[in-house]
Amino acid sequence: MAGKALILVENLSVPFDRRVWQESNALRDAGWEVHVICPTGAKQDTEAEAVIDGIRIHRYRLRAATGGPAGYLREYGLALLHTLRLALRVGKVDIVHACNPPDLLFVVAKLLKARGTKFVFDQHDLVPELYLSRFARGEDRLYRVVCLLERLTYRAADVVIATNESYRDAAIDRGGKDPDDVFVVRSAPAVERFRPVNAQPLLKRGKPHLLCYLGVMGPQDGVDYALRALAHLREARDDWHAVFIGAGDTFDAMVSFAADLGLAGLVEFTGRIPDADLLRYLSTADVCLSPDPRNPLNDVSTMNKVMEYMAMGRPIVSFELKEARVSAGEAAVYARADDEAEFAELIARLLDDPAQRASMGQIGRARVTGPLSWENSRIALVAAYERARRTASVP
């Protein structure tokens, strides 16, 4: 055994959290005994204890926050107590691997470090930017607390895992980390899982074209931008059906918003669906949508949906965002930030150009199976663990 690792994650259950599940499997394959602490899911991952493919998962019940920051403080406080309780049950580990948000799990990591454990911080989100983007409260007192928690997390970490180069720069520049202690482990879909299947024209609901959105539906995810863009598109043509796959805080509001825009007959919301159904929709889609608006978080974040669209060989319409272009390159076309009318124009242009759609799909698939592949990220993850084991522990 390489050692015993404990992964902490708060915002999704495991194995539903695909990034954490891929990391867990990669570490197991590298010889680590892997334990994961996470909340239970609403409809999946409901058991308190599970052993899946040799990975031991310890779950606690947690009601997700609704509303403003106060709800999140309650959620995160309870999650911290449950995580500490279960971490003590797991016992001594060689590495504790904490995934944010929130930037509170360093508290558990610090307690375990007193036993000689090394701390790997897996930064899924830049939480100060997430706060600014989600709540629109500006740099108020709570924002300053969020920034402090991020600094404390960086300070406690022996090694930082970043999801892209922008996040790596943040760890080095504002986190003060040694560049040798910061590793880029991109979120990349498992290409053996995201493989095109036979298209199913019935999913187009009698229309020539299918548009797809896949992902979380939260205030910062841009589903409202996509719907307004589709309202623009409908003014010029109605030879398309659009499906929105996923769930989130704004799901019900977006269903109502689509109806208010007069899109109810053209737009379908599926909620979360099994992988087999997801592959059928994406394999049938003519164009996939990445409508994340430009804000402090989105501009520097890698969107999982973009990577998954590319794995399925689908062309993408996105707003102009720094990391969206880094990820997708020529597999996407880019509207000016937050310009819904141009977003609609680009959709129409791709619908009328099947040759360009095919070329973009091939480019995307090549990127995900090549330079942006999970295999490269797996190697970086194992290297980060080896670095943590060799590095003198941060006090």
N, C-alpha and C positions, 0 to 999 in steps of 0.2 A: 504494500500500500504506500502511495506517495504521502498520505496523511489524511486527516479528517477535516472536512470543510463544512461550514454552516452558512447557508445563504439566507439572508433576510429580505423579504419583500412585502410591501404593505398594500400597494394599490391594485393588485390583481391576484387571483388564486393561481396555483401551479398544479398541473401543467398548462392551464389555459394561457398563462403568460409565456408566449412562445420564446422570447429572448432568454428568459430565466431557464426555461426547460432545455433549450439548446445548450446553454452554458452548463447546466447540471449534467447533461449527457456527455458533453465534451470532457468535463472533469472526471466523471466516472470512468470514461474510456482511457484517461491518462493515469488511472490508478488511484484516484481519490475516493474515499468514503464520503458520500455527499448527503447532507441533511438540509432540508429547506423548511423554513417557518414562514407561513403566509396566512391570509384570511381564507375562509371558505368562500366558495362561489355561490351565486344565487340558485343556479340550476345545474351546475356541474361542480366537481371538486368539493362535494359537500361533507365527505367523511372527515372526522377529526384527525385520524391517523391513516396513512396509506404508505405502502411500499410499491412503487411502480418502476419497473425495469431496474431494480436494485437501488433506487433513490428513495430515501426515507423522508416523507413529507408530514409535517406537524402543522395542523391548521387550527385557527380560532375563529369564533363567530364575531363578525363586526358589521355594524350597519353603516353603510356609506353615507357620507355627509351630503346634506342638501342645503341650499341657500348660500349665505355668505361665509366669511372667514371663521366666525364663531363655531359653525358646524364642523368645519375642518379641524379646528383645535380640539373639539371633543373627540372626533374620530381618531386623530393622531395620538392623543393622550391615551385612549383606551388601547390602541394598537401597540403602543410602546410598552404598556404594562403586560399585555398578553405575550408579546415577543420576549420580554425579559423572563417571564415565567417559563416559557417553553425552552428558551436557551439554557436556563439552569437545569432543566430536565435532560436536555441533550448531553450536557456535561462538557468536559474539556475538549477543545478543538484546536487544530493548528492554525486555521485561518477562518476568520469571520468575514463574510462577503456581503456587504449591505448595499441594497439597491434603493435609490431614491425615486420619486418623492415618498415621504417627506425627508428633510435633512435633520431628522431626529434620531435615527438609528445609531448614530455615533455614540449615543449614551450607552446602549447595550454593548457596542464594540469596545468602549473604554473599560467597562467592567470586565469583559473577557480578556482584554489586553493585560490586565493585572495578573492573569494566570499564564502569561507568556504567549497568548494568541496574537497573530499578526492580523492587521485590518486592511482589507481591500475594499475601497469605495467605488461602487459601480454607479456612475452618474448618468441615469437615464434622462433626467431633465435638469436644466438650469432653473432652479426654483425661484430665484429672484425675478428672472424674466417671466416665468410662469405666473407669478403673482401679479406682475404688472399687466400681463396680457389677459388674464382671466377676470380680474376684479376691477380694473380701471380706476383704482383708488390713488394712483400716483405713488410717489416715494414717501408714504406716510410712516407712522411709528411702527406699524406691523411689518411694513416692508423692511425697515431697518433691522427688526428682529430676524426676519427671514435671511437677510444678508449675514447677520452674525452667526446664525446656525450653519450656513454654508461654510463660513470661515472656520468654525470649530470642527466641522466634518473634515475639511481639507487638512486641518492641522493634525487631527487624530489619525489620518490615514497613512499607512505605510506605502501603499501603492494606490493609484487612481486609474480606473478604467473609464475611458471616454468613448462615446458612441461615434464621434467624428472629430475632424481636426479643429473645428470651431470650439468644441467642448474641451479638447486637449489644450488649446490656447488659454481658455478660461482657467483651467486647473493650474497652468504654469504662471500666467500673468497675475490673476487676482487671488489664486490659491497659494502662490508661492512654492509650488511643488518643483522638485528637481525634474527636468525633462526626462531623465532616465527612469523615473518612477511613474510616468504617465504613459499608458498603453491605449491605442485605439482598437477597440473591439466593436466593429460595426454590427448593427442589427441586420442580418441578412436571412432571407427565407431559405429553408431547406429545399433545394431544387428538386430533390426526389419526392417531396411532398407537393410542391406547386408545379405540377405538370399539366399542360393542356390536355383536355379530353375532347370528345366530339361535341361540336357546337349543337345547341338545341334551339332551333328557330322559334319554337313555341314560346320561349322565354321573352321574345320580342313583342308579344301580345299583338301580333298582326301587323307590326310596323317593319319597315326595311332595316332599321338600325336599333342597336341597344347601347345605351350609355350606362356605365357603372361607377358607383362610389362605394368604397370599402373602408370602414374604419370607425373610430370612436366619434360620437356626436356630442361634443361639449361646446362651451361658449367660444373657444378659440379655434375650433376645427373647420369653420368655414362652410358648413352645410347651408347656412342661409345665403352665403355668397353664391354657392352652386345653384340654389333654387332661383335666385334672382337672375343669374345668367341664363338658366333654362327658360325663364319667362321672356327674356330678350330673344332667345332662339325660337321660341314658339311664334313670335311675331312674324318670323320669316318662313318657318317651315314646321310641320308637325309629323314628319316622317320618322319619328324616333319614339322609343320608350326608354325611360330612365329608371334604374333600380338603385336604391340606397340600402346598403347592407351594413348592419352594425347597430349599436345601441349606445346610450349615454345619457347625460343629464338633460340634454335638450331634445331627446327623441320625440316626445309627445308634442313639444312646441314646434318642431320642424314639420311634423305631419300636419298640424293645424296651419302652419305658414304656407305649406304647399297648396292647401285647399284655398287659403285666402288669395293666393296668386293665380288661382284658376288652373292649377296644374294637376288636380286630383286624378284626372283621367290619363295623364301622361307619366305620372311618377308613382312608383311603388316603394314602400318601406317594408323590408323583410324582418327587421330585427336581426339578432344573431342567428346564424344558421350553421348546420353541420358542414364540415370541410367538403364533403362530396357535393353538396349543393353549391357551395361557394365556387368550386372549380368549374361547375357547369355554367354558372353565370359569367365568370371571368373568361371562360373559353368562348363564350358566345358574344361577348362585348366587342363592339367596334371601336369604342373610345372609352378610356377610363379617366375619371375626374380627380384632381388633387387641388381643391379650392381653398387651401389654407391661406388666410389673408396674411399680409406682412405685419408682423408685430415683433417685439423684442425676442420672443421665444421661437416663433416659427421660422424666422429668417435664418437661424443658426442650428435648427434641428433637422435630423434625418427622419423623414416620414416613413413609417413601416409600409403604408399602403403603396408608396411609390416603388419600393423594393419588390413588393409582392406583384404589383402590376407588371413590372419588368420581368420577373420570373415567369409570368404567364405569357410573355411576349405581346403585351398590349401597348398601344400608343397612348400617351398621356397628355392631357392639357393641365397646365399648372400656372399659378401666378409666379412672377419673377421673384424667387427667393434664393439667397446665396447657396444654402446647402441642398435645395431642390435641384439646382443646376449641377452641383458637384455629383449628386447621386445619379441623376437621370441622363445628363448630357444631352445627346441628340435623340434620346428615346422619348423626349417630351418637346412640346412647343410651349412657349411662355408668354402669357399676357402681362401687360404692365400691372404692377402690384395693385390689387383690389379693383381692377377695371373689369367689371362684370360684362359690359358690352363687348369688349375685346375677347374675353374668355369665350363668350357665345360665338363670336366670329371664328375663332380658332377651332371650336368644335365643328362648326359647319364646314370649314375648309377641309378638315380631316375626313368628315363623312363623305365628301365629294372626291376624295383622293385615296382609293384603296391601295394603290402602289406605295404611297408614302406611309400609310398605316402599316403595311407589311414590313417595310424597311425599318421603321422605328421600332416595331416589335422585335425584329431580329437583333437590332442594336442593344435593346434593353436586356434581352435574354443573354446575350454575350457578356454584358457587363456583370450581371448577377452570377453567372457561372465562371467568370474570370476574375478581374481585379477586385470586385466587391463581394466575392463568394464567402460563404460561411467558413469554408476550409481555411482561408487566410485569417479570419477572425478567431477561429479555434486555436490556431497556432499562437496568435497574440495573447489569447486568454491564458493558455498554459504557461507562456513566457512570463506573464504578469504574476502568476502564482509563484513561479520559481524565483522571480525577483523579490517578491514579498518574503519568501523563506530565507533568502540570503541577506536581506537588508536589515541593518540594526533597527530595532523597533523604535518608532516615534513615541516619545513619552506622553 
